[in-house]
């Protein structure tokens, strides 16, 4: 069950940063930061491991906040998710789907439901 769908179709609830300050200890958040530093590079800190979900106002992970071009595009187009976008399946999204096929599945289900 999807808790909170991101613009791109990912399940924010499956992300370890989703409401992490409320759910995880400082040590658990540090472990996520350490893993992200290895997996994605950068210098994530405990403070970075907390996010309200990309479609909501509030704290976002550094990637979702400033580096995700899909989020920026969806906000600019004022869509609920990419499933509602007139340009659905654009180059940004199709490239992302290659890395995250579950996001395509989630958005396709949303397109069918609408």
Secondary structure, 3 states (H helix, E strand, C coil): CCCCECCCCCEHHHCCCECHHHHCCHHHHHHHHHHHHHHHCCCCCHHHCCECCCCCCCCCCHHHHHHCHHHHHHHHHCCCCHHHCCCCCCHHHHHHHHHCHHHHHHHHHHHHHC
